[in-house]
Amino acid sequence: MVGKYQISDLSGALSTNVLLNAGLQPRLQLYSYYFGTPVTWYGPEFDGANRVIPIRIKGSDASLQLWAKDGKACARLYIKKTFKNWKDVFYNSWVGFYKSSQHENNKYDKYKYAIEFELIDSTTREDYDIYQHDFSLTIAPGVQIRFLLDKIYDKVLAQTTPWESGEMTSTCDKGNHQPDPSSTWSFPEFFYEPGYYDANSVIPTKILGYDAGLQLFTQDGKACARLYIKKTFKDWKDTFYYSWVGFYTSSQNTNKGYKIYEYVMKFEKMEGGTKNFDIYQYKSKLTIASGVQIRFLKDSGYDEKLAETKPWS
């Protein structure tokens, strides 16, 4: 716990001095007038990149990402390990910090040369190295970072989408103490890799209560499902023996209204995976289209939905 605040109003906003970091989650403890045991409602976890995957740097095996750490704006560079001479290629390249996406390229507030970024050992992947720089400037709506090739201001090779407020509403009641909709997953070591553009730039959704995640992506124009299983989740096949993923043409469809479904046990394991996660996939015959959604259901019934993706857009 990083902070505790007592509230009495039925609605409104609460300002705190808690620093904004990945994984931060609000929890509301309700105390009954008659009983001392509280009921806890869980809000969504904050994602350090605001649920935005890296932007590819044009012409290279590298990507750029805006990140929040201790409430400050940071820049992350993802460099593919086969890109051996990246420091030569990017010798004069720099990342600029902008308080607004409307500012001209030369109107940055701070900048840092790419070769001066610090390697983050704790989050380095098997295929990509991750470098980071803390700009020590407050993260706020509208903030943007840009990657420029050299000292000429018109050679922008990548720019992030402006930071959004990140406001998420979770609905809780007596039968649902977990967030609805499901939280996105704060595991940058695998789903921030620049290879997931086939997922429409949407990161996986956590499967409620388990070290597993669900993601909708497309392949050959078809809707596909991707499962991430943490390697420490040893008994996942027993736990998910009757679990299935349904494909829906609209988020308004009931759980029974799927077009196609497949049992999790029949998903195909992909080679490689990541250091901490195994990846399983299923390719359906449903054409990918706006509104398509997949859902993870715990058993043969239709009531215990553990995850659902954002509708495809």
MILUM-971548 format. One record per atom (N, C-alpha, C): atom name; x, y, z negated. Coordinates in pm, whole numbers, plus 50000, padded with zeros to 5 digits. Example, Ala and Ser with C-alpha at 12.3 -4.5 7.8 and 13.67 -1.06 7.14 Angstrom:
BEGIN
('N',(51319,49431,49220))
('CA',(51230,49550,49220))
('C',(51320,49670,49220))
('N',(51285,49775,49292))
('CA',(51367,49894,49286))
('C',(51290,50003,49213))
This chain:
BEGIN
('N',(50084,49881,50000))
('CA',(50000,50000,50000))
('C',(50088,50125,50000))
('N',(50060,50216,50091))
('CA',(50139,50339,50101))
('C',(50064,50461,50049))
('N',(49938,50445,50020))
('CA',(49861,50557,49967))
('C',(49724,50511,49920))
('N',(49670,50578,49819))
('CA',(49539,50543,49766))
('C',(49464,50671,49734))
('N',(49341,50681,49783))
('CA',(49264,50803,49768))
('C',(49121,50770,49725))
('N',(49070,50846,49632))
('CA',(48935,50825,49585))
('C',(48840,50916,49660))
('N',(48730,50860,49709))
('CA',(48633,50939,49782))
('C',(48495,50922,49720))
('N',(48411,51022,49739))
('CA',(48275,51015,49687))
('C',(48171,51053,49792))
('N',(48216,51120,49900))
('CA',(48124,51160,50007))
('C',(48087,51040,50094))
('N',(47967,51041,50148))
('CA',(47921,50933,50234))
('C',(47975,50944,50375))
('N',(48024,51062,50413))
('CA',(48080,51079,50547))
('C',(48179,51194,50545))
('N',(48256,51203,50653))
('CA',(48354,51312,50662))
('C',(48493,51261,50694))
('N',(48591,51350,50689))
('CA',(48730,51317,50718))
('C',(48815,51338,50594))
('N',(48925,51266,50585))
('CA',(49014,51275,50470))
('C',(49156,51298,50519))
('N',(49217,51406,50474))
('CA',(49357,51433,50508))
('C',(49447,51367,50404))
('N',(49558,51307,50451))
('CA',(49652,51241,50361))
('C',(49794,51285,50396))
('N',(49887,51246,50311))
('CA',(50029,51272,50339))
('C',(50102,51144,50379))
('N',(50025,51041,50421))
('CA',(50083,50913,50463))
('C',(50142,50929,50602))
('N',(50266,50885,50620))
('CA',(50333,50897,50749))
('C',(50276,50795,50848))
('N',(50261,50838,50972))
('CA',(50203,50754,51076))
('C',(50307,50656,51131))
('N',(50279,50526,51114))
('CA',(50369,50422,51162))
('C',(50289,50305,51217))
('N',(50352,50225,51302))
('CA',(50287,50106,51357))
('C',(50242,50014,51244))
('N',(50121,49960,51258))
('CA',(50068,49867,51159))
('C',(49989,49932,51048))
('N',(49989,50066,51042))
('CA',(49914,50135,50937))
('C',(49765,50105,50954))
('N',(49700,50069,50844))
('CA',(49560,50029,50849))
('C',(49482,50087,50731))
('N',(49370,50157,50758))
('CA',(49288,50204,50647))
('C',(49199,50093,50593))
('N',(49183,50089,50463))
('CA',(49096,49990,50401))
('C',(49006,50061,50299))
('N',(48879,50035,50308))
('CA',(48782,50099,50220))
('C',(48735,49999,50115))
('N',(48757,50032,49988))
('CA',(48712,49946,49880))
('C',(48585,50005,49819))
('N',(48478,49927,49825))
('CA',(48348,49971,49773))
('C',(48323,49905,49638))
('N',(48295,49987,49538))
('CA',(48267,49936,49404))
('C',(48118,49947,49376))
('N',(48058,49834,49338))
('CA',(47916,49833,49305))
('C',(47892,49902,49171))
('N',(47776,49963,49158))
('CA',(47741,50030,49033))
('C',(47730,49929,48919))
('N',(47691,49805,48952))
('CA',(47667,49704,48849))
('C',(47786,49610,48830))
('N',(47866,49591,48936))
('CA',(47975,49494,48928))
('C',(48108,49562,48955))
('N',(48212,49516,48887))
('CA',(48342,49579,48900))
('C',(48427,49527,49015))
('N',(48387,49414,49074))
('CA',(48466,49357,49183))
('C',(48438,49432,49313))
('N',(48540,49489,49376))
('CA',(48517,49567,49498))
('C',(48502,49480,49621))
('N',(48435,49533,49720))
('CA',(48428,49473,49853))
('C',(48519,49556,49943))
('N',(48607,49490,50019))
('CA',(48702,49561,50103))
('C',(48662,49554,50249))
('N',(48657,49671,50312))
('CA',(48634,49680,50457))
('C',(48765,49721,50521))
('N',(48800,49655,50631))
('CA',(48926,49679,50699))
('C',(48904,49759,50827))
('N',(48979,49865,50844))
('CA',(48975,49941,50968))
('C',(49078,49888,51066))
('N',(49080,49941,51188))
('CA',(49177,49895,51289))
('C',(49320,49934,51251))
('N',(49416,49852,51292))
('CA',(49557,49886,51271))
('C',(49602,49988,51375))
('N',(49685,50083,51330))
('CA',(49741,50180,51423))
('C',(49851,50114,51505))
('N',(49852,50141,51634))
('CA',(49955,50089,51722))
('C',(50057,50198,51749))
('N',(50185,50166,51733))
('CA',(50291,50266,51742))
('C',(50301,50336,51876))
('N',(50254,50270,51982))
('CA',(50257,50331,52115))
('C',(50119,50378,52158))
('N',(50025,50380,52063))
('CA',(49889,50427,52092))
('C',(49823,50341,52200))
('N',(49859,50210,52201))
('CA',(49798,50113,52291))
('C',(49830,50140,52438))
('N',(49947,50198,52464))
('CA',(49990,50225,52602))
('C',(50121,50152,52627))
('N',(50126,50068,52731))
('CA',(50248,49993,52761))
('C',(50347,50083,52834))
('N',(50473,50043,52847))
('CA',(50575,50128,52908))
('C',(50546,50164,53053))
('N',(50597,50278,53095))
('CA',(50587,50326,53233))
('C',(50717,50291,53305))
('N',(50705,50226,53419))
('CA',(50826,50186,53492))
('C',(50900,50307,53546))
('N',(51032,50306,53532))
('CA',(51118,50410,53587))
('C',(51144,50376,53733))
('N',(51103,50462,53823))
('CA',(51106,50435,53966))
('C',(51243,50386,54013))
('N',(51239,50277,54091))
('CA',(51360,50228,54156))
('C',(51456,50153,54068))
('N',(51413,50115,53947))
('CA',(51506,50045,53857))
('C',(51432,49947,53769))
('N',(51507,49854,53710))
('CA',(51450,49758,53616))
('C',(51455,49817,53476))
('N',(51381,49925,53459))
('CA',(51378,49995,53330))
('C',(51244,50065,53315))
('N',(51205,50091,53191))
('CA',(51077,50156,53163))
('C',(51090,50253,53046))
('N',(50992,50341,53038))
('CA',(50989,50448,52937))
('C',(50861,50439,52857))
('N',(50870,50466,52726))
('CA',(50752,50461,52640))
('C',(50759,50565,52530))
('N',(50648,50630,52504))
('CA',(50634,50723,52392))
('C',(50588,50645,52270))
('N',(50651,50671,52157))
('CA',(50632,50591,52035))
('C',(50624,50684,51914))
('N',(50549,50644,51814))
('CA',(50539,50721,51690))
('C',(50608,50648,51576))
('N',(50693,50719,51503))
('CA',(50762,50664,51387))
('C',(50768,50771,51279))
('N',(50714,50737,51162))
('CA',(50709,50833,51049))
('C',(50644,50964,51091))
('N',(50545,50953,51179))
('CA',(50472,51072,51223))
('C',(50545,51156,51325))
('N',(50662,51109,51371))
('CA',(50742,51184,51468))
('C',(50739,51115,51604))
('N',(50763,51194,51708))
('CA',(50766,51140,51844))
('C',(50901,51077,51873))
('N',(50898,50958,51930))
('CA',(51020,50887,51970))
('C',(51006,50844,52115))
('N',(51119,50826,52179))
('CA',(51120,50773,52315))
('C',(51188,50637,52313))
('N',(51131,50543,52387))
('CA',(51191,50411,52400))
('C',(51223,50382,52546))
('N',(51340,50326,52566))
('CA',(51382,50279,52698))
('C',(51392,50128,52695))
('N',(51329,50062,52793))
('CA',(51338,49918,52808))
('C',(51428,49891,52928))
('N',(51541,49829,52904))
('CA',(51640,49804,53008))
('C',(51653,49653,53030))
('N',(51625,49607,53152))
('CA',(51638,49465,53180))
('C',(51786,49426,53173))
('N',(51812,49311,53111))
('CA',(51951,49273,53086))
('C',(52030,49246,53214))
('N',(51959,49219,53323))
('CA',(52028,49201,53451))
('C',(52068,49335,53513))
('N',(52018,49444,53458))
('CA',(52052,49578,53506))
('C',(52183,49620,53437))
('N',(52291,49554,53479))
('CA',(52419,49565,53409))
('C',(52479,49706,53414))
('N',(52462,49775,53525))
('CA',(52527,49905,53543))
('C',(52434,50022,53515))
('N',(52337,50002,53428))
('CA',(52238,50106,53405))
('C',(52302,50234,53349))
('N',(52407,50221,53271))
('CA',(52470,50341,53216))
('C',(52541,50422,53323))
('N',(52586,50355,53428))
('CA',(52645,50428,53541))
('C',(52534,50496,53623))
('N',(52427,50421,53650))
('CA',(52316,50475,53729))
('C',(52250,50593,53657))
('N',(52233,50580,53526))
('CA',(52165,50682,53446))
('C',(52263,50774,53372))
('N',(52384,50785,53421))
('CA',(52487,50861,53348))
('C',(52444,51006,53324))
('N',(52376,51066,53420))
('CA',(52331,51204,53406))
('C',(52181,51215,53378))
('N',(52117,51102,53354))
('CA',(51973,51102,53332))
('C',(51939,51140,53188))
('N',(51822,51200,53171))
('CA',(51781,51246,53038))
('C',(51630,51235,53021))
('N',(51589,51232,52896))
('CA',(51447,51226,52861))
('C',(51410,51356,52792))
('N',(51308,51421,52844))
('CA',(51262,51547,52787))
('C',(51135,51529,52707))
('N',(51125,51604,52597))
('CA',(51006,51603,52511))
('C',(50924,51729,52541))
('N',(50795,51711,52569))
('CA',(50707,51822,52605))
('C',(50583,51821,52515))
('N',(50547,51936,52464))
('CA',(50429,51945,52378))
('C',(50300,51940,52459))
('N',(50311,51960,52591))
('CA',(50194,51955,52678))
('C',(50235,51902,52814))
('N',(50146,51823,52874))
('CA',(50172,51771,53008))
('C',(50163,51881,53114))
('N',(50114,51997,53074))
('CA',(50102,52110,53167))
('C',(50232,52189,53179))
('N',(50326,52164,53091))
('CA',(50452,52238,53094))
('C',(50538,52195,53213))
('N',(50610,52291,53270))
('CA',(50702,52262,53380))
('C',(50818,52175,53328))
('N',(50885,52109,53419))
('CA',(50992,52017,53380))
('C',(51104,52086,53303))
('N',(51126,52213,53331))
('CA',(51234,52285,53261))
('C',(51188,52350,53131))
('N',(51062,52327,53094))
('CA',(51007,52385,52971))
('C',(50996,52281,52859))
('N',(51097,52198,52849))
('CA',(51100,52096,52744))
('C',(51131,52160,52608))
('N',(51090,52092,52501))
('CA',(51121,52139,52366))
('C',(51251,52080,52316))
('N',(51276,51953,52354))
('CA',(51403,51887,52322))
('C',(51434,51787,52432))
('N',(51561,51746,52440))
('CA',(51597,51644,52539))
('C',(51710,51559,52481))
('N',(51731,51443,52546))
('CA',(51839,51353,52507))
('C',(51883,51274,52629))
('N',(52016,51263,52649))
('CA',(52067,51183,52759))
('C',(52038,51035,52734))
('N',(52001,50964,52839))
('CA',(51961,50823,52827))
('C',(52072,50736,52770))
('N',(52197,50762,52808))
('CA',(52307,50677,52762))
('C',(52338,50700,52615))
('N',(52275,50802,52553))
('CA',(52298,50830,52412))
('C',(52190,50770,52323))
('N',(52091,50701,52384))
('CA',(51988,50635,52305))
('C',(52051,50521,52224))
('N',(51990,50490,52111))
('CA',(52042,50387,52021))
('C',(51975,50253,52047))
('N',(52053,50146,52057))
('CA',(52000,50011,52073))
('C',(51931,49966,51945))
('N',(51811,49912,51959))
('CA',(51736,49862,51843))
('C',(51750,49710,51840))
('N',(51836,49660,51756))
('CA',(51860,49515,51753))
('C',(51739,49436,51707))
('N',(51660,49491,51615))
('CA',(51550,49415,51555))
('C',(51438,49387,51654))
('N',(51429,49462,51763))
('CA',(51321,49440,51858))
('C',(51371,49406,51998))
('N',(51498,49372,52010))
('CA',(51552,49337,52141))
('C',(51495,49202,52186))
('N',(51444,49199,52309))
('CA',(51388,49076,52364))
('C',(51493,48996,52438))
('N',(51451,48876,52480))
('CA',(51543,48790,52553))
('C',(51579,48848,52690))
('N',(51484,48917,52754))
('CA',(51506,48968,52890))
('C',(51533,49118,52894))
('N',(51494,49190,52791))
('CA',(51508,49336,52790))
('C',(51574,49383,52661))
('N',(51658,49484,52673))
('CA',(51711,49554,52557))
('C',(51628,49681,52538))
('N',(51603,49716,52413))
('CA',(51521,49833,52382))
('C',(51609,49937,52313))
('N',(51608,50057,52369))
('CA',(51682,50170,52314))
('C',(51583,50276,52270))
('N',(51617,50347,52164))
('CA',(51522,50445,52110))
('C',(51593,50572,52066))
('N',(51521,50683,52077))
('CA',(51568,50811,52024))
('C',(51454,50881,51954))
('N',(51481,50930,51833))
('CA',(51383,51003,51753))
('C',(51402,51152,51779))
('N',(51299,51216,51834))
('CA',(51308,51358,51864))
('C',(51285,51448,51742))
('N',(51241,51389,51630))
('CA',(51217,51465,51506))
('C',(51115,51577,51526))
('N',(51024,51557,51619))
('CA',(50916,51651,51644))
('C',(50784,51578,51621))
('N',(50689,51646,51561))
('CA',(50563,51584,51521))
('C',(50486,51530,51641))
('N',(50439,51405,51628))
('CA',(50354,51349,51732))
('C',(50217,51414,51721))
('N',(50158,51447,51835))
('CA',(50029,51518,51835))
('C',(49963,51499,51971))
('N',(49831,51517,51979))
('CA',(49763,51505,52108))
('C',(49826,51597,52212))
('N',(49845,51543,52333))
('CA',(49902,51620,52442))
('C',(50050,51601,52463))
('N',(50121,51549,52363))
('CA',(50266,51530,52373))
('C',(50299,51431,52486))
('N',(50407,51460,52555))
('CA',(50449,51377,52668))
('C',(50602,51372,52675))
('N',(50656,51260,52723))
('CA',(50799,51253,52752))
('C',(50817,51219,52899))
('N',(50930,51267,52957))
('CA',(50959,51244,53099))
('C',(51104,51201,53115))
('N',(51124,51116,53213))
('CA',(51259,51067,53245))
('C',(51303,51133,53375))
('N',(51411,51211,53369))
('CA',(51464,51280,53487))
('C',(51599,51223,53526))
('N',(51618,51206,53656))
('CA',(51737,51138,53707))
('C',(51865,51215,53675))
('N',(51862,51348,53692))
('CA',(51983,51426,53670))
('C',(51944,51568,53629))
('N',(52035,51661,53645))
('CA',(52012,51798,53598))
('C',(51918,51877,53687))
('N',(51880,51819,53801))
('CA',(51783,51884,53888))
('C',(51643,51850,53837))
('N',(51561,51953,53818))
('CA',(51436,51935,53746))
('C',(51322,51871,53828))
('N',(51343,51851,53958))
('CA',(51233,51796,54037))
('C',(51242,51645,54057))
('N',(51344,51580,53997))
('CA',(51362,51436,54013))
('C',(51308,51360,53891))
('N',(51175,51362,53875))
('CA',(51110,51291,53764))
('C',(51083,51147,53806))
('N',(51147,51053,53739))
('CA',(51132,50911,53774))
('C',(51023,50842,53692))
('N',(50984,50901,53581))
('CA',(50877,50844,53498))
('C',(50826,50950,53402))
('N',(50698,50945,53373))
('CA',(50640,51031,53270))
('C',(50525,50957,53204))
('N',(50516,50969,53074))
('CA',(50413,50897,53000))
('C',(50280,50972,53010))
('N',(50172,50901,52985))
('CA',(50043,50968,52974))
('C',(50044,51052,52847))
('N',(49978,51168,52846))
('CA',(49976,51251,52725))
('C',(49921,51173,52605))
('N',(49982,51194,52492))
('CA',(49939,51125,52370))
('C',(49796,51166,52336))
('N',(49714,51066,52306))
('CA',(49576,51093,52269))
('C',(49561,51084,52118))
('N',(49448,51127,52068))
('CA',(49428,51133,51923))
('C',(49432,50995,51860))
('N',(49402,50890,51940))
('CA',(49407,50754,51886))
('C',(49294,50723,51790))
('N',(49187,50801,51795))
('CA',(49077,50783,51702))
('C',(48998,50658,51738))
('N',(48983,50568,51643))
('CA',(48908,50445,51665))
('C',(48807,50428,51552))
('N',(48686,50390,51591))
('CA',(48580,50369,51494))
('C',(48557,50221,51475))
('N',(48550,50176,51351))
('CA',(48519,50036,51323))
('C',(48387,50029,51248))
('N',(48306,49931,51286))
('CA',(48176,49915,51225))
('C',(48182,49800,51126))
('N',(48147,49826,51001))
('CA',(48150,49723,50897))
('C',(48015,49715,50827))
('N',(47978,49596,50786))
('CA',(47858,49578,50706))
('C',(47883,49461,50611))
('N',(47781,49419,50540))
('CA',(47800,49315,50439))
('C',(47848,49184,50500))
('N',(47813,49161,50627))
('CA',(47854,49035,50689))
('C',(47978,49049,50774))
('N',(48035,49168,50779))
('CA',(48151,49190,50865))
('C',(48248,49284,50796))
('N',(48340,49229,50723))
('CA',(48437,49310,50652))
('C',(48562,49336,50734))
('N',(48566,49281,50854))
('CA',(48677,49304,50944))
('C',(48637,49407,51049))
('N',(48734,49471,51114))
('CA',(48702,49574,51211))
('C',(48631,49522,51334))
('N',(48541,49600,51387))
('CA',(48471,49571,51510))
('C',(48462,49701,51590))
('N',(48527,49715,51704))
('CA',(48589,49607,51779))
('C',(48721,49562,51719))
('N',(48775,49453,51771))
('CA',(48900,49399,51720))
('C',(49014,49498,51736))
('N',(49111,49489,51647))
('CA',(49228,49574,51656))
('C',(49320,49527,51768))
('N',(49390,49623,51830))
('CA',(49497,49584,51920))
('C',(49614,49536,51835))
('N',(49709,49469,51897))
('CA',(49811,49396,51822))
('C',(49940,49473,51812))
('N',(49990,49495,51693))
('CA',(50113,49572,51673))
('C',(50236,49482,51669))
('N',(50265,49417,51782))
('CA',(50385,49336,51796))
('C',(50460,49381,51920))
('N',(50538,49489,51911))
('CA',(50605,49543,52030))
('C',(50704,49448,52093))
('N',(50751,49347,52019))
('CA',(50857,49262,52072))
('C',(50812,49177,52191))
('N',(50681,49166,52217))
('CA',(50645,49088,52334))
('C',(50550,49159,52429))
('N',(50452,49232,52384))
('CA',(50356,49280,52482))
('C',(50385,49421,52532))
('N',(50495,49481,52487))
('CA',(50535,49608,52546))
('C',(50637,49588,52658))
('N',(50666,49462,52689))
('CA',(50757,49436,52800))
('C',(50695,49492,52928))
('N',(50777,49552,53015))
('CA',(50722,49614,53136))
('C',(50662,49517,53237))
('N',(50654,49390,53208))
('CA',(50602,49294,53304))
('C',(50452,49274,53299))
('N',(50380,49347,53214))
('CA',(50238,49320,53194))
('C',(50145,49419,53263))
('N',(50188,49470,53378))
('CA',(50103,49560,53453))
('C',(49985,49486,53516))
('N',(49993,49354,53526))
('CA',(49880,49277,53578))
('C',(49764,49276,53478))
('N',(49787,49327,53358))
('CA',(49683,49332,53255))
('C',(49615,49468,53251))
('N',(49629,49547,53358))
('CA',(49562,49677,53368))
('C',(49608,49773,53259))
('N',(49735,49758,53218))
('CA',(49796,49844,53116))
('C',(49722,49838,52982))
('N',(49663,49722,52953))
('CA',(49592,49703,52825))
('C',(49664,49593,52747))
('N',(49700,49623,52623))
('CA',(49774,49527,52543))
('C',(49679,49425,52479))
('N',(49731,49313,52431))
('CA',(49645,49207,52378))
('C',(49562,49249,52257))
('N',(49453,49179,52240))
('CA',(49365,49196,52125))
('C',(49392,49084,52025))
('N',(49406,49118,51900))
('CA',(49435,49017,51797))
('C',(49314,48925,51777))
('N',(49339,48796,51768))
('CA',(49235,48700,51735))
('C',(49216,48703,51584))
('N',(49101,48742,51544))
('CA',(49071,48774,51404))
('C',(49110,48663,51308))
('N',(49199,48696,51214))
('CA',(49236,48604,51109))
('C',(49350,48509,51142))
('N',(49407,48519,51263))
('CA',(49511,48425,51303))
('C',(49626,48497,51372))
('N',(49743,48433,51374))
('CA',(49860,48488,51443))
('C',(49853,48451,51590))
('N',(49754,48506,51656))
('CA',(49731,48478,51797))
('C',(49664,48599,51861))
('N',(49681,48612,51993))
('CA',(49624,48725,52064))
('C',(49564,48683,52197))
('N',(49476,48766,52250))
('CA',(49404,48739,52375))
('C',(49421,48856,52470))
('N',(49443,48825,52600))
('CA',(49460,48931,52699))
('C',(49397,48891,52831))
('N',(49326,48986,52893))
('CA',(49271,48969,53026))
('C',(49371,49022,53128))
('N',(49398,48945,53233))
('CA',(49486,48993,53339))
('C',(49436,48937,53472))
('N',(49499,48978,53580))
('CA',(49455,48932,53712))
('C',(49570,48869,53789))
('N',(49534,48771,53869))
('CA',(49631,48702,53955))
('C',(49558,48659,54082))
('N',(49609,48701,54196))
('CA',(49547,48669,54325))
('C',(49401,48713,54332))
('N',(49371,48823,54265))
('CA',(49236,48879,54269))
('C',(49137,48810,54177))
('N',(49183,48716,54095))
('CA',(49095,48642,54005))
('C',(49117,48686,53859))
('N',(49013,48671,53778))
('CA',(49022,48702,53635))
('C',(49092,48588,53563))
('N',(49189,48623,53480))
('CA',(49269,48523,53408))
('C',(49275,48559,53260))
('N',(49299,48458,53178))
('CA',(49312,48477,53034))
('C',(49451,48436,52990))
('N',(49507,48515,52899))
('CA',(49641,48486,52845))
('C',(49630,48480,52693))
('N',(49685,48374,52635))
('CA',(49687,48356,52490))
('C',(49830,48367,52439))
('N',(49848,48441,52330))
('CA',(49977,48452,52264))
('C',(49966,48380,52130))
('N',(50046,48279,52109))
('CA',(50044,48202,51986))
('C',(50178,48219,51915))
('N',(50175,48272,51794))
('CA',(50300,48289,51721))
('C',(50357,48152,51687))
('N',(50488,48139,51702))
('CA',(50553,48009,51687))
('C',(50544,47954,51544))
('N',(50521,48040,51448))
('CA',(50502,47994,51310))
('C',(50361,47938,51287))
('N',(50272,47959,51383))
('CA',(50134,47908,51375))
('C',(50136,47763,51425))
('N',(50191,47675,51343))
('CA',(50221,47538,51385))
('C',(50094,47455,51414))
('N',(49988,47476,51337))
('CA',(49870,47391,51351))
('C',(49760,47457,51435))
('N',(49801,47543,51529))
('CA',(49700,47616,51605))
('C',(49612,47524,51689))
('N',(49666,47412,51737))
('CA',(49586,47322,51819))
('C',(49477,47254,51736))
('N',(49507,47225,51609))
('CA',(49404,47170,51521))
('C',(49300,47278,51488))
('N',(49349,47398,51459))
('CA',(49260,47508,51422))
('C',(49168,47546,51537))
('N',(49222,47548,51660))
('CA',(49145,47592,51777))
('C',(49099,47474,51864))
('N',(49084,47359,51805))
('CA',(49052,47239,51882))
('C',(48922,47255,51962))
('N',(48823,47320,51902))
('CA',(48694,47339,51969))
('C',(48677,47482,52023))
('N',(48781,47561,52016))
('CA',(48771,47702,52057))
('C',(48774,47714,52209))
('N',(48708,47820,52259))
('CA',(48700,47841,52403))
('C',(48699,47989,52436))
('N',(48735,48018,52560))
('CA',(48736,48156,52609))
('C',(48632,48167,52720))
('N',(48541,48262,52704))
('CA',(48437,48283,52803))
('C',(48467,48405,52889))
('N',(48431,48398,53017))
('CA',(48447,48507,53112))
('C',(48310,48567,53139))
('N',(48301,48700,53125))
('CA',(48174,48770,53137))
('C',(48185,48882,53240))
('N',(48080,48902,53318))
('CA',(48082,49008,53419))
('C',(48049,49143,53360))
('N',(48000,49143,53236))
('CA',(47966,49270,53169))
('C',(47982,49254,53019))
('N',(48026,49360,52952))
('CA',(48039,49357,52806))
('C',(47901,49357,52740))
('N',(47795,49382,52818))
('CA',(47658,49382,52764))
('C',(47599,49242,52759))
('N',(47664,49147,52823))
('CA',(47614,49009,52821))
('C',(47624,48951,52680))
('N',(47529,48867,52644))
('CA',(47537,48796,52517))
('C',(47648,48691,52526))
('N',(47687,48636,52412))
('CA',(47793,48535,52413))
('C',(47754,48412,52497))
('N',(47625,48388,52509))
('CA',(47579,48275,52590))
('C',(47583,48306,52740))
('N',(47598,48434,52773))
('CA',(47587,48475,52912))
('C',(47716,48472,52991))
('N',(47804,48378,52963))
('CA',(47930,48369,53034))
('C',(47908,48315,53175))
('N',(48002,48348,53265))
('CA',(48000,48294,53401))
('C',(48086,48168,53411))
('N',(48197,48169,53340))
('CA',(48292,48058,53338))
('C',(48349,48049,53197))
('N',(48387,47931,53155))
('CA',(48456,47918,53027))
('C',(48561,47808,53038))
('N',(48655,47811,52945))
('CA',(48756,47706,52937))
('C',(48799,47689,52792))
('N',(48817,47562,52753))
('CA',(48866,47535,52619))
('C',(49013,47576,52607))
('N',(49047,47632,52492))
('CA',(49183,47680,52468))
('C',(49284,47567,52484))
('N',(49247,47448,52444))
('CA',(49339,47335,52451))
('C',(49382,47303,52594))
('N',(49306,47350,52693))
('CA',(49337,47320,52832))
('C',(49418,47430,52900))
('N',(49450,47536,52827))
('CA',(49533,47642,52883))
('C',(49672,47589,52914))
('N',(49734,47643,53016))
('CA',(49868,47598,53058))
('C',(49976,47679,52987))
('N',(50072,47609,52929))
('CA',(50183,47677,52862))
('C',(50280,47730,52966))
('N',(50319,47857,52949))
('CA',(50410,47921,53042))
('C',(50555,47903,52996))
('N',(50644,47890,53089))
('CA',(50785,47874,53056))
('C',(50841,48003,52997))
('N',(50932,47988,52905))
('CA',(51000,48105,52849))
('C',(50933,48158,52724))
('N',(50817,48220,52742))
('CA',(50754,48285,52627))
('C',(50843,48396,52575))
('N',(50840,48417,52446))
('CA',(50927,48515,52383))
('C',(50994,48451,52263))
('N',(51075,48527,52194))
('CA',(51147,48475,52078))
('C',(51050,48426,51972))
('N',(50938,48495,51953))
('CA',(50846,48462,51844))
('C',(50711,48408,51890))
('N',(50683,48412,52020))
('CA',(50550,48374,52068))
('C',(50558,48278,52186))
('N',(50465,48181,52188))
('CA',(50441,48098,52305))
('C',(50323,48159,52380))
('N',(50327,48149,52514))
('CA',(50224,48209,52597))
('C',(50154,48100,52678))
('N',(50020,48104,52675))
('CA',(49937,48009,52747))
('C',(49842,48086,52839))
('N',(49814,48031,52957))
('CA',(49733,48103,53054))
('C',(49627,48012,53117))
('N',(49521,48079,53165))
('CA',(49418,48009,53241))
('C',(49371,48101,53353))
('N',(49368,48049,53475))
('CA',(49321,48126,53591))
('C',(49182,48077,53628))
('N',(49085,48167,53624))
('CA',(48947,48130,53656))
('C',(48920,48153,53805))
('N',(48802,48115,53849))
('CA',(48760,48138,53987))
('C',(48677,48266,54000))
('N',(48661,48337,53888))
('CA',(48583,48460,53889))
('C',(48666,48575,53945))
('N',(48612,48647,54041))
('CA',(48681,48761,54100))
('C',(48691,48874,53997))
('N',(48809,48931,53983))
('CA',(48825,49042,53890))
('C',(48750,49163,53944))
('N',(48681,49233,53856))
('CA',(48601,49349,53897))
('C',(48577,49437,53774))
('N',(48536,49558,53799))
('CA',(48507,49649,53689))
('C',(48402,49590,53596))
('N',(48428,49595,53467))
('CA',(48333,49544,53368))
('C',(48361,49404,53319))
('N',(48446,49329,53390))
('CA',(48476,49191,53348))
('C',(48542,49192,53210))
('N',(48504,49096,53129))
('CA',(48554,49086,52991))
('C',(48571,48939,52956))
('N',(48668,48909,52867))
('CA',(48680,48774,52813))
('C',(48665,48779,52661))
('N',(48614,48668,52607))
('CA',(48592,48659,52461))
('C',(48643,48525,52410))
('N',(48691,48528,52288))
('CA',(48743,48406,52222))
('C',(48642,48365,52116))
('N',(48586,48245,52130))
('CA',(48490,48193,52033))
('C',(48548,48073,51960))
('N',(48524,48069,51832))
('CA',(48592,47973,51744))
('C',(48552,47828,51771))
('N',(48422,47804,51796))
('CA',(48377,47666,51815))
('C',(48269,47660,51921))
('N',(48197,47551,51925))
('CA',(48098,47530,52030))
('C',(47975,47620,52014))
('N',(47962,47685,51901))
('CA',(47852,47777,51881))
('C',(47881,47911,51947))
('N',(47786,48004,51935))
('CA',(47800,48133,52001))
('C',(47813,48249,51903))
('N',(47815,48219,51775))
('CA',(47812,48327,51675))
('C',(47950,48372,51629))
('N',(48046,48281,51624))
('CA',(48176,48313,51565))
('C',(48275,48362,51672))
('N',(48255,48486,51712))
('CA',(48344,48549,51810))
('C',(48461,48611,51736))
('N',(48584,48570,51771))
('CA',(48703,48617,51702))
('C',(48778,48727,51776))
('N',(48749,48743,51904))
('CA',(48817,48849,51981))
('C',(48742,48873,52111))
('N',(48749,48997,52158))
('CA',(48697,49030,52291))
('C',(48786,49140,52349))
('N',(48809,49134,52478))
('CA',(48894,49233,52543))
('C',(48811,49354,52585))
('N',(48881,49462,52615))
('CA',(48814,49578,52670))
('C',(48767,49543,52811))
('N',(48650,49594,52853))
('CA',(48605,49567,52990))
('C',(48707,49617,53092))
('N',(48726,49539,53197))
('CA',(48821,49575,53303))
('C',(48776,49704,53371))
('N',(48871,49791,53397))
('CA',(48836,49917,53463))
('C',(48935,49947,53575))
